[in-house]
Amino acid sequence: MQVGCLGVSWEPSPPRAPPKPTLTVEPQWSPLFTGESVTLKCEIDTRGGRTYQWGKLNHGNTWTAVSQSKYHTVNGGTLTIRGDPVISGGQYYCRGEIPNRPASSQNSDSFTLTVEDPPKPTLTVEPKWSPLFTGESVTLTCEIDTRGGRTYQWGKLNHGNTWTAVSQSKYHTVNGGTLTIKGDPVISGDQYRCRGEIPNRPKSSQNSNPVTLTVE
């Protein structure tokens, strides 16, 4: 306690900690798949015309400044990261300093980036008849992990050597992750493949290995 000149006691105010930024992440996908992007935003009060710094803890356990690169796009208080397994496990934080006042911001909490290659479906065929005879049917099943409520796409490589989407027809019956094909020599030699994407995430699946249909 200290006493002022009029005998009034007062206590000095405790030192005030600088503000701590809030780090937000959009979209909140984990893991991120190769080729997808995520945007980090550094949110802090705007007094003093703050400038932003981004830091990354790499595999050598050292913090380094984040700069523009093929993986990172820095735009003031936002950082966009393009996913690649080579940077998976990296931790990121931000600060928002008032110019010439490096003690005017704390570090935000860190965000850890997890990146994986998208899964590759397994394409199974039942019955395993080859060749298929005209009028017989075969069912292809696309098997992939079910996280995210995946939707399925089927593709066909026809004689023009172009991949096209498979839709309902007199030869094809599509039912989500299964495709039933009725054998006919007109489609003999066509190749089929599938993918199983998480909605609104087209990079969340690889293509399966193709299966070639032979009909006699």
N, C-alpha and C positions, 0 to 999 in steps of 0.2 A: 504494500500500500504506500502511496505517496500523498503528501499534503501540499495543497496549493497555497498561494499567497493569502487567501482569505480563510484559510484553515479548513477548506472543504477537501475531503479525501476523494481520490479517484484512482481507478485502476487502469493501467494502459491496456488498450485493446490487443488481444492476441494477434499475431501475424496471420494474415488471411492467405490461404492456399490459392494458387492460380487455378482457373477452371480446368476441368478435365473433359476433353472432347468425348462425344458419343460416336462410336463407329457402327454404321449400319451397313448391311449386306443385302443386295438384291441381284438376282433372285436367290432365295435361301435354299439352294440345291447342295446336297452333300451325299455322295461325292459329286464333283463336277466331272463331266466326261470330256475327253480330249476334243478340243475345238470349240467347246462352249465358253461363254464369257460370264464374268460376274463383276458387279460394280460396287466398290466400297465408297461410302460417303462419310466425311469427317464433319461432324456437327458440333459447333461451339458458338458462344455469343460473338456477335460481329463487331463489337466495339473496337475502335482502334485500327480498323482495316487490316484484319489478320491475314497473314500468309501461312501456307500450309506446307508441312514436311511429311513425307512418307518414309517409313523405315521397314526393313525386312530382316528377319532372323533366318539366316540360311543354314545349310547343313553343317557348316563349320562352326555353328553356334556363336556367330558374330553378327551384330546389327550393322546394316549398311543402308545408305540412302537409296531409295527407289528412284530410278530415272527412266526415261523413255526407252523402250526396247521392243522386241517382237512379242514379248509377253505382257508388257506393261504400257498403259496409256495414262499419263498423268495430266490432269486438267484441274489445277488448283485443289479444291476440296474434294475432288472425286478421283478415284483410281480404278481403271478398268483392267481386269486381268484375263488374259486368254489362257484357258486351261491346257496344260501339257504335263504329262507325268514327271518331266524333268524338274518342275518346280513344285511338285506335290510335297506337302509337309512344311512349306515355307510359312512363317508367321509374319503378319503385317500389323503395323500400328500407325497412328497419325498424331500430329500436333498442330495447333493453330496459334502462331505467335504474333503478337503485336510487333511491328518492325522495330528493330534495335532493342527489343526487350526479350531476350531468350528465356527468361524465367517467367514469362507471362502465360505459359501453358504447361499442363502436365501431358504425359503420354496417355493416349487412349488405351483401353483394354485391347489386347491383341486378338487377331482373327487367324485361325489356322486353315490353310487351303489344302483340301484333299482332292486329287485328280486321279482318275482311272481311265484306262481305255474302255470304251463301251463293250458290253458283252456280245459274244457272237452266238447266235442261235444254233441249235442242233436240229437238223432236218431229218426226220425219220420217215420211213416208207413202209407201209403195210398193205397188202402182203408183198413180200419181196420177190415178185414174179418178174422175170425178164427173159424173153420178151413178154409184154402184155398182149393178149389176143383181142381182136376187135370185139367190142361189147363188154369186156371185162373192166372192172374199176379198181383203182388204187387210191389210197388215202395218204396224203403227206401231212405230217404234224410238225409244227414249229415250236420248239421247246427252248425257253429262255427264262431267266429268273423273273418273278412276278412283281417285283417292287414297282411302285408307281402306277399300277393298273395299266399295263401295256396294251397297245392296240397293234394289230398285225397287218402287214402289207405283203402281198405276193407278187412276184415278178416272173416274167417268162421271156426267155431269149428265143426268138423265133428264127426262121430261115433267113430273114434279112439281117441277122446278126445285131439286132437292137433289142434292148430290154424294154418291155411294156408291162403295165399293171395288168394283173389277172382279175377279171370280173366275172360275174355269173354268165354262163353260156350253156349251150347244149353239151359241151365237153367238161365244163368246170363248175363245181359247187363249192363256193367259199363260205366258210363258217368260222370267222375269227381266226384262231390258230390252226385250223385244219382246212385242207384243200383236197377235195375228191375229184379225181379225173376219170372220165369214161374213155376207154381206149378207142382210138380210131387212127388208121394209117395217116390221115391228113395232119395229125399233130405229132407223129412219130419223129423223134430227133430233137424235139423242143426241150429246153432246159428250164428248170424251175428253181427259184430261191425265195427265201422269206426274210423278214426283219420284224422285230417286236419293239416298237418305240413307246416311250413314256409320252403321254399327250403333251404337245407343244415343245417337245425336246427331240428334234429330228436327228440329233447326233447321239442319241442314247442307245443306239443299236448298230452293230455291224450287219452286213449281209451274211446269211448262211452260205455254206458251200452249196453249189448247185447240184441238182439231181437231173439226169437225162432220162427222158421217157422213150422207150422203144416199143413200138406197136406193130404187130404183123397181122 
